[in-house]
Amino acid sequence: MNSLIGMILKGIGGFYYVETKEGTFECRARGIFRKDGVTPYVGDRVELSEIDSKEKKASIEKILPRKNSLVRPPVANIDQLIIVASVCKPNFNALVIDKLIAVAYSNDIKPVIVISKSDLNDPEKFLNMYSKSGVDIINSSKYDEESHKRIRNILSGKVSAFTGNSGVGKSTLLNCLYKGLFLKTGDVSKKLKRGRHTTRHVELFPIENNGYVADTPGFSSIDISRFNVVNKDELKYCFKEFSPFMCKCKFNSCNHICEKGCEVIEAVNKGEICRSRYNSYVNIYNEIKDIKEWDVKQ
């Protein structure tokens, strides 16, 4: 066997575990990747060489062209980004969610919001916040089997990555969705009021109908100026609820920040665009407006 094509399910300690039609192989990446500053990602389609079929060991010879990739979480070739946000413990962080939505849209990835822990507090305010965003949003808790069915339907046949702040319940939700995963979970720190990192690396798990789900390490913030950069001129298109109003602005070059005759700002003032979403747009725009190509962390 000279070569074999597969997909990276997990990378840890310099080893990559690649699923192929011949089984899962433990692989090292060729030195050329390190020399070229290229890192294989979970989800990458790769070509294997130096294949030992008996020991199930091989080398990663080539990374096949990616349809997309994210730096944080470090995944490639995904169809959906499942953004998990809790109503409390830790508190709902709209700016982080809106950054992740923008990153997803800018990489041709479908964003989906899952509101977790809705049994602990009323999620209505957060559901309303995204009602005009064009983003699918699901209200859920670990006891709500109907929401679990809906999420499983969305995940079926797709490659999806779960992401969000530490402690929002990504691993708990996945354990509820798929009983055989047994992912490690943790509690929210009472002192720090945020979650502890229980997921240490990204791993893809096969699910029904040829789908895959990835649990990813949590975080307390996302630095969009260094990771997963969105072009400032494209940012406005990542806020889908702006679309009906942008074409009515006085100036074609309107950035919807403080320009006269801006219909987006007018729509915010009239309550036709959620003010929280607009505030996130302004914060993200100001964060990325002066980014130079050489400042981006690859």
Phi and psi restraints in degrees (value plus and minus 20) as a CYANA .aco file:
   2 ASN   PHI    -104.4   -64.4
   2 ASN   PSI     -59.3   -19.3
   3 SER   PHI    -169.9  -129.9
   3 SER   PSI     142.9   182.9
   4 LEU   PHI    -173.9  -133.9
   4 LEU   PSI     121.1   161.1
   5 ILE   PHI    -123.8   -83.8
   5 ILE   PSI     118.6   158.6
   6 GLY   PHI    -176.4  -136.4
   6 GLY   PSI    -197.2  -157.2
   7 MET   PHI    -143.3  -103.3
   7 MET   PSI     115.6   155.6
   8 ILE   PHI     -93.3   -53.3
   8 ILE   PSI     101.4   141.4
   9 LEU   PHI    -114.6   -74.6
   9 LEU   PSI     -50.2   -10.2
  10 LYS   PHI    -176.9  -136.9
  10 LYS   PSI     124.7   164.7
  11 GLY   PHI    -152.2  -112.2
  11 GLY   PSI     103.9   143.9
  12 ILE   PHI    -174.8  -134.8
  12 ILE   PSI     111.8   151.8
  13 GLY   PHI      41.2    81.2
  13 GLY   PSI      11.5    51.5
  14 GLY   PHI      64.6   104.6
  14 GLY   PSI     -22.9    17.1
  15 PHE   PHI    -126.4   -86.4
  15 PHE   PSI     125.2   165.2
  16 TYR   PHI    -143.0  -103.0
  16 TYR   PSI     116.5   156.5
  17 TYR   PHI    -128.6   -88.6
  17 TYR   PSI      93.9   133.9
  18 VAL   PHI    -133.5   -93.5
  18 VAL   PSI     103.5   143.5
  19 GLU   PHI    -105.4   -65.4
  19 GLU   PSI     107.4   147.4
  20 THR   PHI    -153.0  -113.0
  20 THR   PSI     155.1   195.1
  21 LYS   PHI     -88.0   -48.0
  21 LYS   PSI     -35.8     4.2
  22 GLU   PHI    -118.4   -78.4
  22 GLU   PSI     -12.6    27.4
  23 GLY   PHI      93.8   133.8
  23 GLY   PSI    -194.8  -154.8
  24 THR   PHI    -116.7   -76.7
  24 THR   PSI     108.4   148.4
  25 PHE   PHI    -130.2   -90.2
  25 PHE   PSI     120.8   160.8
  26 GLU   PHI    -108.3   -68.3
  26 GLU   PSI     103.8   143.8
  27 CYS   PHI    -149.4  -109.4
  27 CYS   PSI     132.1   172.1
  28 ARG   PHI    -127.9   -87.9
  28 ARG   PSI     129.2   169.2
  29 ALA   PHI    -104.6   -64.6
  29 ALA   PSI     121.5   161.5
  30 ARG   PHI     -80.3   -40.3
  30 ARG   PSI     130.4   170.4
  31 GLY   PHI     -80.6   -40.6
  31 GLY   PSI     -43.1    -3.1
  32 ILE   PHI     -81.0   -41.0
  32 ILE   PSI     -51.0   -11.0
  33 PHE   PHI     -84.1   -44.1
  33 PHE   PSI     -65.3   -25.3
  34 ARG   PHI     -84.0   -44.0
  34 ARG   PSI     -61.5   -21.5
  35 LYS   PHI     -81.4   -41.4
  35 LYS   PSI     -58.6   -18.6
  36 ASP   PHI    -108.3   -68.3
  36 ASP   PSI     -20.8    19.2
  37 GLY   PHI      50.8    90.8
  37 GLY   PSI       9.9    49.9
  38 VAL   PHI    -126.8   -86.8
  38 VAL   PSI     111.8   151.8
  39 THR   PHI    -133.7   -93.7
  39 THR   PSI     103.5   143.5
  40 PRO   PHI     -84.7   -44.7
  40 PRO   PSI     120.3   160.3
  41 TYR   PHI    -132.1   -92.1
  41 TYR   PSI     132.0   172.0
  42 VAL   PHI     -77.2   -37.2
  42 VAL   PSI     113.8   153.8
  43 GLY   PHI      78.0   118.0
  43 GLY   PSI     -34.0     6.0
  44 ASP   PHI     -86.4   -46.4
  44 ASP   PSI     118.5   158.5
  45 ARG   PHI    -107.3   -67.3
  45 ARG   PSI     107.7   147.7
  46 VAL   PHI    -153.4  -113.4
  46 VAL   PSI     135.8   175.8
  47 GLU   PHI    -122.8   -82.8
  47 GLU   PSI     109.8   149.8
  48 LEU   PHI    -121.9   -81.9
  48 LEU   PSI     129.1   169.1
  49 SER   PHI    -156.1  -116.1
  49 SER   PSI     159.0   199.0
  50 GLU   PHI      29.9    69.9
  50 GLU   PSI      29.5    69.5
  51 ILE   PHI    -103.6   -63.6
  51 ILE   PSI     106.7   146.7
  52 ASP   PHI    -131.2   -91.2
  52 ASP   PSI      76.2   116.2
  53 SER   PHI     -87.0   -47.0
  53 SER   PSI     -49.8    -9.8
  54 LYS   PHI     -91.2   -51.2
  54 LYS   PSI     -67.1   -27.1
  55 GLU   PHI    -108.0   -68.0
  55 GLU   PSI     -26.7    13.3
  56 LYS   PHI      36.5    76.5
  56 LYS   PSI      29.6    69.6
  57 LYS   PHI    -146.6  -106.6
  57 LYS   PSI     130.7   170.7
  58 ALA   PHI    -183.8  -143.8
  58 ALA   PSI     158.9   198.9
  59 SER   PHI    -137.9   -97.9
  59 SER   PSI     125.4   165.4
  60 ILE   PHI    -103.5   -63.5
  60 ILE   PSI      93.8   133.8
  61 GLU   PHI    -108.6   -68.6
  61 GLU   PSI     -59.3   -19.3
  62 LYS   PHI    -172.6  -132.6
  62 LYS   PSI     121.8   161.8
  63 ILE   PHI    -115.8   -75.8
  63 ILE   PSI     102.3   142.3
  64 LEU   PHI     -93.7   -53.7
  64 LEU   PSI     138.0   178.0
  65 PRO   PHI     -73.3   -33.3
  65 PRO   PSI     115.5   155.5
  66 ARG   PHI    -111.1   -71.1
  66 ARG   PSI     124.1   164.1
  67 LYS   PHI    -105.0   -65.0
  67 LYS   PSI     -43.4    -3.4
  68 ASN   PHI    -187.5  -147.5
  68 ASN   PSI     146.5   186.5
  69 SER   PHI    -179.4  -139.4
  69 SER   PSI     129.5   169.5
  70 LEU   PHI    -141.5  -101.5
  70 LEU   PSI     127.8   167.8
  71 VAL   PHI    -106.3   -66.3
  71 VAL   PSI     -57.8   -17.8
  72 ARG   PHI    -159.0  -119.0
  72 ARG   PSI      85.2   125.2
  73 PRO   PHI     -92.8   -52.8
  73 PRO   PSI     130.5   170.5
  74 PRO   PHI     -99.3   -59.3
  74 PRO   PSI      70.8   110.8
  75 VAL   PHI    -160.3  -120.3
  75 VAL   PSI     139.7   179.7
  76 ALA   PHI    -155.3  -115.3
  76 ALA   PSI     134.3   174.3
  77 ASN   PHI      40.5    80.5
  77 ASN   PSI      21.5    61.5
  78 ILE   PHI    -119.5   -79.5
  78 ILE   PSI     131.9   171.9
  79 ASP   PHI    -112.5   -72.5
  79 ASP   PSI     -54.2   -14.2
  80 GLN   PHI    -159.2  -119.2
  80 GLN   PSI     122.8   162.8
  81 LEU   PHI    -130.9   -90.9
  81 LEU   PSI      92.4   132.4
  82 ILE   PHI    -112.4   -72.4
  82 ILE   PSI      87.3   127.3
  83 ILE   PHI    -115.0   -75.0
  83 ILE   PSI      88.8   128.8
  84 VAL   PHI    -115.2   -75.2
  84 VAL   PSI     108.7   148.7
  85 ALA   PHI    -156.6  -116.6
  85 ALA   PSI     115.6   155.6
  86 SER   PHI    -119.4   -79.4
  86 SER   PSI     129.5   169.5
  87 VAL   PHI     -90.9   -50.9
  87 VAL   PSI     -41.4    -1.4
  88 CYS   PHI    -186.0  -146.0
  88 CYS   PSI     143.3   183.3
  89 LYS   PHI      31.3    71.3
  89 LYS   PSI      46.6    86.6
  90 PRO   PHI    -104.0   -64.0
  90 PRO   PSI     146.6   186.6
  91 ASN   PHI     -86.9   -46.9
  91 ASN   PSI     132.1   172.1
  92 PHE   PHI     -79.9   -39.9
  92 PHE   PSI     107.4   147.4
  93 ASN   PHI    -137.4   -97.4
  93 ASN   PSI      73.0   113.0
  94 ALA   PHI     -84.0   -44.0
  94 ALA   PSI     -56.8   -16.8
  95 LEU   PHI     -84.4   -44.4
  95 LEU   PSI     -63.9   -23.9
  96 VAL   PHI     -81.4   -41.4
  96 VAL   PSI     -64.3   -24.3
  97 ILE   PHI     -81.5   -41.5
  97 ILE   PSI     -64.0   -24.0
  98 ASP   PHI     -88.7   -48.7
  98 ASP   PSI     -52.8   -12.8
  99 LYS   PHI     -83.5   -43.5
  99 LYS   PSI     -64.8   -24.8
 100 LEU   PHI     -85.7   -45.7
 100 LEU   PSI     -57.6   -17.6
 101 ILE   PHI     -81.4   -41.4
 101 ILE   PSI     -66.0   -26.0
 102 ALA   PHI     -82.2   -42.2
 102 ALA   PSI     -63.2   -23.2
 103 VAL   PHI     -81.1   -41.1
 103 VAL   PSI     -62.8   -22.8
 104 ALA   PHI     -81.5   -41.5
 104 ALA   PSI     -72.4   -32.4
 105 TYR   PHI     -80.7   -40.7
 105 TYR   PSI     -58.6   -18.6
 106 SER   PHI     -89.5   -49.5
 106 SER   PSI     -35.6     4.4
 107 ASN   PHI    -130.7   -90.7
 107 ASN   PSI      -2.1    37.9
 108 ASP   PHI      37.1    77.1
 108 ASP   PSI      21.5    61.5
 109 ILE   PHI    -135.4   -95.4
 109 ILE   PSI     117.6   157.6
 110 LYS   PHI     -99.1   -59.1
 110 LYS   PSI     102.7   142.7
 111 PRO   PHI    -108.2   -68.2
 111 PRO   PSI     122.4   162.4
 112 VAL   PHI    -154.4  -114.4
 112 VAL   PSI     110.2   150.2
 113 ILE   PHI    -118.8   -78.8
 113 ILE   PSI     111.4   151.4
 114 VAL   PHI    -137.1   -97.1
 114 VAL   PSI      97.7   137.7
 115 ILE   PHI    -106.5   -66.5
 115 ILE   PSI      96.1   136.1
 116 SER   PHI    -120.8   -80.8
 116 SER   PSI     147.3   187.3
 117 LYS   PHI      40.2    80.2
 117 LYS   PSI      11.4    51.4
 118 SER   PHI     -89.8   -49.8
 118 SER   PSI     -29.8    10.2
 119 ASP   PHI     -95.9   -55.9
 119 ASP   PSI     -33.6     6.4
 120 LEU   PHI    -116.0   -76.0
 120 LEU   PSI     -38.8     1.2
 121 ASN   PHI    -182.1  -142.1
 121 ASN   PSI     142.2   182.2
 122 ASP   PHI     -96.2   -56.2
 122 ASP   PSI     100.5   140.5
 123 PRO   PHI    -108.0   -68.0
 123 PRO   PSI     -18.3    21.7
 124 GLU   PHI     -75.3   -35.3
 124 GLU   PSI     -61.8   -21.8
 125 LYS   PHI     -79.0   -39.0
 125 LYS   PSI     -60.0   -20.0
 126 PHE   PHI     -97.4   -57.4
 126 PHE   PSI     -54.3   -14.3
 127 LEU   PHI     -83.6   -43.6
 127 LEU   PSI     -61.6   -21.6
 128 ASN   PHI     -85.8   -45.8
 128 ASN   PSI     -54.4   -14.4
 129 MET   PHI     -78.0   -38.0
 129 MET   PSI     -52.9   -12.9
 130 TYR   PHI    -130.6   -90.6
 130 TYR   PSI      -8.6    31.4
 131 SER   PHI     -84.7   -44.7
 131 SER   PSI     -46.7    -6.7
 132 LYS   PHI    -127.3   -87.3
 132 LYS   PSI     -12.1    27.9
 133 SER   PHI    -101.0   -61.0
 133 SER   PSI     -37.5     2.5
 134 GLY   PHI      62.8   102.8
 134 GLY   PSI     -20.5    19.5
 135 VAL   PHI    -113.8   -73.8
 135 VAL   PSI     112.4   152.4
 136 ASP   PHI     -82.7   -42.7
 136 ASP   PSI     114.4   154.4
 137 ILE   PHI    -154.7  -114.7
 137 ILE   PSI     111.6   151.6
 138 ILE   PHI    -142.8  -102.8
 138 ILE   PSI     109.0   149.0
 139 ASN   PHI    -109.5   -69.5
 139 ASN   PSI     107.2   147.2
 140 SER   PHI    -166.3  -126.3
 140 SER   PSI     143.3   183.3
 141 SER   PHI    -173.4  -133.4
 141 SER   PSI     148.6   188.6
 142 LYS   PHI     -89.1   -49.1
 142 LYS   PSI     -30.5     9.5
 143 TYR   PHI    -121.1   -81.1
 143 TYR   PSI     -24.7    15.3
 144 ASP   PHI    -117.6   -77.6
 144 ASP   PSI      70.8   110.8
 145 GLU   PHI     -87.3   -47.3
 145 GLU   PSI     -51.3   -11.3
 146 GLU   PHI     -82.1   -42.1
 146 GLU   PSI     -62.3   -22.3
 147 SER   PHI     -87.2   -47.2
 147 SER   PSI     -54.0   -14.0
 148 HIS   PHI     -83.7   -43.7
 148 HIS   PSI     -59.5   -19.5
 149 LYS   PHI     -82.6   -42.6
 149 LYS   PSI     -61.8   -21.8
 150 ARG   PHI     -84.7   -44.7
 150 ARG   PSI     -61.7   -21.7
 151 ILE   PHI     -86.4   -46.4
 151 ILE   PSI     -62.4   -22.4
 152 ARG   PHI     -80.2   -40.2
 152 ARG   PSI     -57.6   -17.6
 153 ASN   PHI     -83.3   -43.3
 153 ASN   PSI     -60.1   -20.1
 154 ILE   PHI     -86.3   -46.3
 154 ILE   PSI     -56.0   -16.0
 155 LEU   PHI     -99.8   -59.8
 155 LEU   PSI     -43.3    -3.3
 156 SER   PHI     -77.9   -37.9
 156 SER   PSI     105.9   145.9
 157 GLY   PHI      55.8    95.8
 157 GLY   PSI     -15.1    24.9
 158 LYS   PHI    -136.1   -96.1
 158 LYS   PSI     140.7   180.7
 159 VAL   PHI    -120.7   -80.7
 159 VAL   PSI      94.5   134.5
 160 SER   PHI    -147.4  -107.4
 160 SER   PSI     121.8   161.8
 161 ALA   PHI    -134.5   -94.5
 161 ALA   PSI     110.5   150.5
 162 PHE   PHI    -110.4   -70.4
 162 PHE   PSI     113.5   153.5
 163 THR   PHI    -165.4  -125.4
 163 THR   PSI     146.5   186.5
 164 GLY   PHI     128.5   168.5
 164 GLY   PSI     155.3   195.3
 165 ASN   PHI     -78.9   -38.9
 165 ASN   PSI     134.1   174.1
 166 SER   PHI     -80.5   -40.5
 166 SER   PSI     115.7   155.7
 167 GLY   PHI      70.7   110.7
 167 GLY   PSI     -20.9    19.1
 168 VAL   PHI     -98.6   -58.6
 168 VAL   PSI     -33.5     6.5
 169 GLY   PHI      83.9   123.9
 169 GLY   PSI       9.2    49.2
 170 LYS   PHI     -82.2   -42.2
 170 LYS   PSI     -71.3   -31.3
 171 SER   PHI     -87.1   -47.1
 171 SER   PSI     -58.7   -18.7
 172 THR   PHI     -80.9   -40.9
 172 THR   PSI     -64.4   -24.4
 173 LEU   PHI     -82.4   -42.4
 173 LEU   PSI     -65.4   -25.4
 174 LEU   PHI     -83.6   -43.6
 174 LEU   PSI     -57.1   -17.1
 175 ASN   PHI     -83.8   -43.8
 175 ASN   PSI     -55.0   -15.0
 176 CYS   PHI     -90.1   -50.1
 176 CYS   PSI     -57.3   -17.3
 177 LEU   PHI     -91.5   -51.5
 177 LEU   PSI     -59.8   -19.8
 178 TYR   PHI    -153.4  -113.4
 178 TYR   PSI      84.6   124.6
 179 LYS   PHI     -84.9   -44.9
 179 LYS   PSI     -39.5     0.5
 180 GLY   PHI    -110.9   -70.9
 180 GLY   PSI     -16.2    23.8
 181 LEU   PHI     -98.0   -58.0
 181 LEU   PSI     -63.9   -23.9
 182 PHE   PHI      34.6    74.6
 182 PHE   PSI      26.7    66.7
 183 LEU   PHI     -94.0   -54.0
 183 LEU   PSI     125.9   165.9
 184 LYS   PHI     -90.2   -50.2
 184 LYS   PSI     116.0   156.0
 185 THR   PHI    -144.8  -104.8
 185 THR   PSI     143.1   183.1
 186 GLY   PHI    -164.8  -124.8
 186 GLY   PSI     148.1   188.1
 187 ASP   PHI    -114.9   -74.9
 187 ASP   PSI     142.9   182.9
 188 VAL   PHI     -98.6   -58.6
 188 VAL   PSI     114.1   154.1
 189 SER   PHI     -85.4   -45.4
 189 SER   PSI     104.1   144.1
 190 LYS   PHI     -87.3   -47.3
 190 LYS   PSI     -51.1   -11.1
 191 LYS   PHI     -95.8   -55.8
 191 LYS   PSI     -66.9   -26.9
 192 LEU   PHI    -110.7   -70.7
 192 LEU   PSI     -34.4     5.6
 193 LYS   PHI      42.4    82.4
 193 LYS   PSI       8.6    48.6
 194 ARG   PHI    -164.7  -124.7
 194 ARG   PSI     146.8   186.8
 195 GLY   PHI     -95.5   -55.5
 195 GLY   PSI     135.7   175.7
 196 ARG   PHI    -111.7   -71.7
 196 ARG   PSI     124.9   164.9
 197 HIS   PHI     -94.7   -54.7
 197 HIS   PSI      92.3   132.3
 198 THR   PHI    -123.2   -83.2
 198 THR   PSI     -50.5   -10.5
 199 THR   PHI    -109.0   -69.0
 199 THR   PSI     102.0   142.0
 200 ARG   PHI    -120.7   -80.7
 200 ARG   PSI     -39.2     0.8
 201 HIS   PHI    -168.9  -128.9
 201 HIS   PSI     146.1   186.1
 202 VAL   PHI    -107.0   -67.0
 202 VAL   PSI     115.6   155.6
 203 GLU   PHI    -164.5  -124.5
 203 GLU   PSI     114.5   154.5
 204 LEU   PHI    -111.3   -71.3
 204 LEU   PSI     113.4   153.4
 205 PHE   PHI    -137.5   -97.5
 205 PHE   PSI     109.1   149.1
 206 PRO   PHI     -86.6   -46.6
 206 PRO   PSI     119.7   159.7
 207 ILE   PHI    -150.1  -110.1
 207 ILE   PSI    -194.4  -154.4
 208 GLU   PHI     -86.6   -46.6
 208 GLU   PSI     139.8   179.8
 209 ASN   PHI      37.4    77.4
 209 ASN   PSI      19.8    59.8
 210 ASN   PHI      42.6    82.6
 210 ASN   PSI       6.0    46.0
 211 GLY   PHI    -112.0   -72.0
 211 GLY   PSI     146.0   186.0
 212 TYR   PHI    -161.1  -121.1
 212 TYR   PSI     125.6   165.6
 213 VAL   PHI    -147.0  -107.0
 213 VAL   PSI     123.1   163.1
 214 ALA   PHI    -136.8   -96.8
 214 ALA   PSI     107.0   147.0
 215 ASP   PHI    -111.3   -71.3
 215 ASP   PSI     115.9   155.9
 216 THR   PHI    -145.2  -105.2
 216 THR   PSI     133.8   173.8
 217 PRO   PHI     -79.5   -39.5
 217 PRO   PSI     120.3   160.3
 218 GLY   PHI     -97.8   -57.8
 218 GLY   PSI     157.1   197.1
 219 PHE   PHI    -176.7  -136.7
 219 PHE   PSI     147.6   187.6
 220 SER   PHI    -122.8   -82.8
 220 SER   PSI     -37.3     2.7
 221 SER   PHI    -177.4  -137.4
 221 SER   PSI     146.4   186.4
 222 ILE   PHI    -151.1  -111.1
 222 ILE   PSI     103.4   143.4
 223 ASP   PHI    -112.1   -72.1
 223 ASP   PSI      71.7   111.7
 224 ILE   PHI     -91.4   -51.4
 224 ILE   PSI     -34.7     5.3
 225 SER   PHI     -97.7   -57.7
 225 SER   PSI     -34.4     5.6
 226 ARG   PHI    -141.7  -101.7
 226 ARG   PSI     -43.4    -3.4
 227 PHE   PHI    -141.3  -101.3
 227 PHE   PSI     119.6   159.6
 228 ASN   PHI      33.2    73.2
 228 ASN   PSI      29.1    69.1
 229 VAL   PHI     -83.9   -43.9
 229 VAL   PSI     113.9   153.9
 230 VAL   PHI    -123.4   -83.4
 230 VAL   PSI     113.2   153.2
 231 ASN   PHI     -86.0   -46.0
 231 ASN   PSI     114.3   154.3
 232 LYS   PHI     -82.1   -42.1
 232 LYS   PSI     -50.0   -10.0
 233 ASP   PHI     -96.5   -56.5
 233 ASP   PSI     -37.4     2.6
 234 GLU   PHI    -118.8   -78.8
 234 GLU   PSI     -32.9     7.1
 235 LEU   PHI     -77.0   -37.0
 235 LEU   PSI     -62.2   -22.2
 236 LYS   PHI     -80.9   -40.9
 236 LYS   PSI     -47.7    -7.7
 237 TYR   PHI     -97.6   -57.6
 237 TYR   PSI     -31.7     8.3
 238 CYS   PHI    -105.6   -65.6
 238 CYS   PSI     -26.8    13.2
 239 PHE   PHI    -129.4   -89.4
 239 PHE   PSI      68.4   108.4
 240 LYS   PHI     -80.5   -40.5
 240 LYS   PSI     -48.5    -8.5
 241 GLU   PHI     -91.4   -51.4
 241 GLU   PSI     -30.5     9.5
 242 PHE   PHI     -95.7   -55.7
 242 PHE   PSI     -44.7    -4.7
 243 SER   PHI     -72.9   -32.9
 243 SER   PSI     -65.9   -25.9
 244 PRO   PHI     -84.7   -44.7
 244 PRO   PSI     -35.8     4.2
 245 PHE   PHI    -127.7   -87.7
 245 PHE   PSI     -45.0    -5.0
 246 MET   PHI     -80.8   -40.8
 246 MET   PSI     -57.0   -17.0
 247 CYS   PHI     -91.2   -51.2
 247 CYS   PSI     -30.4     9.6
 248 LYS   PHI    -118.9   -78.9
 248 LYS   PSI     -22.3    17.7
 249 CYS   PHI     -84.0   -44.0
 249 CYS   PSI     131.1   171.1
 250 LYS   PHI     -83.1   -43.1
 250 LYS   PSI     -56.9   -16.9
 251 PHE   PHI    -136.1   -96.1
 251 PHE   PSI     114.6   154.6
 252 ASN   PHI     -82.9   -42.9
 252 ASN   PSI     -47.9    -7.9
 253 SER   PHI    -109.0   -69.0
 253 SER   PSI      -7.9    32.1
 254 CYS   PHI     -79.2   -39.2
 254 CYS   PSI     109.8   149.8
 255 ASN   PHI    -116.4   -76.4
 255 ASN   PSI     -22.6    17.4
 256 HIS   PHI      42.8    82.8
 256 HIS   PSI      19.1    59.1
 257 ILE   PHI    -129.0   -89.0
 257 ILE   PSI     -76.9   -36.9
 258 CYS   PHI    -170.7  -130.7
 258 CYS   PSI      -6.9    33.1
 259 GLU   PHI     -90.9   -50.9
 259 GLU   PSI     127.5   167.5
 260 LYS   PHI     -90.2   -50.2
 260 LYS   PSI     124.5   164.5
 261 GLY   PHI      53.4    93.4
 261 GLY   PSI       1.5    41.5
 262 CYS   PHI    -103.6   -63.6
 262 CYS   PSI      96.4   136.4
 263 GLU   PHI     -96.3   -56.3
 263 GLU   PSI     -42.6    -2.6
 264 VAL   PHI     -86.3   -46.3
 264 VAL   PSI     -67.4   -27.4
 265 ILE   PHI     -81.2   -41.2
 265 ILE   PSI     -60.3   -20.3
 266 GLU   PHI     -81.6   -41.6
 266 GLU   PSI     -60.1   -20.1
 267 ALA   PHI     -86.8   -46.8
 267 ALA   PSI     -55.4   -15.4
 268 VAL   PHI     -83.2   -43.2
 268 VAL   PSI     -66.4   -26.4
 269 ASN   PHI     -83.2   -43.2
 269 ASN   PSI     -49.2    -9.2
 270 LYS   PHI    -107.1   -67.1
 270 LYS   PSI     -24.0    16.0
 271 GLY   PHI      61.9   101.9
 271 GLY   PSI      -7.4    32.6
 272 GLU   PHI    -105.0   -65.0
 272 GLU   PSI     -37.6     2.4
 273 ILE   PHI    -145.0  -105.0
 273 ILE   PSI     115.1   155.1
 274 CYS   PHI     -82.6   -42.6
 274 CYS   PSI     107.7   147.7
 275 ARG   PHI     -83.4   -43.4
 275 ARG   PSI     -56.7   -16.7
 276 SER   PHI     -80.7   -40.7
 276 SER   PSI     -63.1   -23.1
 277 ARG   PHI     -83.8   -43.8
 277 ARG   PSI     -63.0   -23.0
 278 TYR   PHI     -84.0   -44.0
 278 TYR   PSI     -61.8   -21.8
 279 ASN   PHI     -80.5   -40.5
 279 ASN   PSI     -57.5   -17.5
 280 SER   PHI     -83.2   -43.2
 280 SER   PSI     -63.2   -23.2
 281 TYR   PHI     -77.1   -37.1
 281 TYR   PSI     -66.6   -26.6
 282 VAL   PHI     -83.8   -43.8
 282 VAL   PSI     -63.3   -23.3
 283 ASN   PHI     -82.1   -42.1
 283 ASN   PSI     -63.8   -23.8
 284 ILE   PHI     -87.3   -47.3
 284 ILE   PSI     -63.6   -23.6
 285 TYR   PHI     -77.8   -37.8
 285 TYR   PSI     -66.1   -26.1
 286 ASN   PHI     -86.6   -46.6
 286 ASN   PSI     -48.7    -8.7
 287 GLU   PHI     -93.3   -53.3
 287 GLU   PSI     -53.0   -13.0
 288 ILE   PHI    -127.1   -87.1
 288 ILE   PSI     -27.3    12.7
 289 LYS   PHI     -83.1   -43.1
 289 LYS   PSI     -48.6    -8.6
 290 ASP   PHI    -126.6   -86.6
 290 ASP   PSI      -6.4    33.6
 291 ILE   PHI     -88.4   -48.4
 291 ILE   PSI     112.5   152.5
 292 LYS   PHI    -122.6   -82.6
 292 LYS   PSI     133.4   173.4
 293 GLU   PHI     -75.5   -35.5
 293 GLU   PSI     -58.2   -18.2
 294 TRP   PHI     -95.7   -55.7
 294 TRP   PSI     -29.3    10.7
 295 ASP   PHI    -106.1   -66.1
 295 ASP   PSI     -32.1     7.9
 296 VAL   PHI     -97.3   -57.3
 296 VAL   PSI     113.1   153.1
 297 LYS   PHI    -103.6   -63.6
 297 LYS   PSI     101.6   141.6
